[in-house]
Every structure is written in C-alpha cells, then in structure tokens.
Amino acid sequence: MKILIVEDEDLAVDKLKATLAKLDHNARVIGITGSIHGTVNWLATNPSPDLILMDIELADGQSFEIFDQLRVKSPVIFITSYDEYALRAFKVNSIDYLLKPVQKEDLKTALDKYSAFKETFSQATETQATNIEKLVLELQNQFQPKDYRKRFLVKHVQKLVSVEVDAISYFFSEERISFFKTHDDKQFIVDYNMDELEELLDPASFFRISRSFIISVKSVNQISDYFGHRLALRLQPNLNKESIVSREKVQAFKIWMGK
C-alpha cells in the first residue's frame, strides 16, 4: 500500500511512519508534504497513492484548498486536532478521520476501514472523486461557524415575548411538550421538540443529558453519582423532575463541564 503523508509537523510525521510500520508491513510511505502548495505539486507530478493521510491545518492554510486546485483521485483519511463534537458528522463511505495525537488503535481502525472499501475505490476513479468531494463538502460545512439560535419567540399571557438564549437555564419535555425555564425561574412552552432544540443550540453552552433534558452549563448547581453508572444533577432554578445524565452520555458530559 503506497501512502502519501500530508503533515507539517516533523514529530507527527515520524510517529505516523513508525505506527504504520507496526500495523502494516506492506505500507510504504512514498511521499511527505507539509503545505498546500507542496501537496498540489506532488499530486500533480506523481502517480496517485493508494491512500493519503492528510492533516487539516497545514503551514499555509487548511488542506481543503488542495481539493479546489486539483482533483484528488485517492481516498483520504483526515487528521485533525478538533474534538469529537466537531467531527461527529464527518464519516462518509470509505473515508475516515483521526484525532491528534494519533493513537495506534485509531490508525488501525482507519486502515481496516480503508481495506474493507478498497474494492469499491478501485472500481472507478469517478466514484473515488465523488466520495472525496462529498467528505470535503461536509468538512467545510462543519468547520464554518454555525449560526445557532440566539432567542426564542414564545407565548406568555396571551402575548408573544422574545427570550434570549443566554437567559435560559434548561429545556425539558413532558408528554411530548417542550418547555424551558429561565434563570429567573420563569417557565415557557417552546414549539420545538428536543431533537430540533439540540440542533438549534450551541453545544458549547448546552448539553443534552437525556432524551428529555437539555441543560445550560450555568444551570448545574450540584453533580452526584447515581445508580447504573449515571449522574444526578441539581439544577437552578429547581424543578420537580429528576435530571439524570444517561449512562452513555456521562463521559461526554464530564468533558463538556470541564471545558
């Protein structure tokens, strides 16, 4: 397997080469580039590699620009320092991503995925290019700043009032109706379900702890262990409803709270 490494940090290159050598004796690094300009020149003057390991942040910009300058005919595994919340929608077909620092197990998983789809990639250059372009488009869309909701228009005493998102402590649902409470303990009905609210809210400020709760970081007054490897939260203002972090979300919640 012939591999091109696109990475501008020497230590990262050395680690990738060493890890590749341990994982696949047939893996051969045939080129190393560290910039957009250098990568474009290399791809334009050399046969396409079987696989490209490509860092997103390069010395002269983001590697997306490479795809604007020429058609890449090889499958790409992207490498990035961004966290999982920014990357959760990036997986497309035979393309994968790795988070820095690159771990041996993660690289093995990515190479296994490449091997599983190798036959698909070898069928037609046009198909390869289409898959690459789809991934790049999704990456570009995800890395562009998203315009999260800044306020909600809600009914209050037969009137419509606009409530700033910064004033909201948490959202919750009961019997398929969504509500939110403000920091000053006012409660409103909001015309979105919890899945829609999760997409509208900035994940840096709000976290969905369960199917029926989305909380702001400012709402958490106390965190306690709860049976079943879950967490129980005491929220401000108080609500006569248990606010439990579901087991599968505990680790992500701890990371979110610690940021």
Beta strands, then each sheet from edge to edge (+ up, - down):
strand 1: 2-6
strand 2: 28-33
strand 3: 51-55
strand 4: 57-58
strand 5: 61-62
strand 6: 76-80
strand 7: 96-99
strand 8: 151-156
strand 9: 159-164
strand 10: 168-174
strand 11: 177-182
strand 12: 187-190
strand 13: 206-210
strand 14: 213-216
strand 15: 220-226
strand 16: 230-235
strand 17: 243-245
sheet 1: 2+ 1+ 3+ 6+ 7+
sheet 2: 4+ 5-
sheet 3: 8+ 9-
sheet 4: 12+ 11- 10+ 14- 13+
sheet 5: 15+ 16- 17+
end
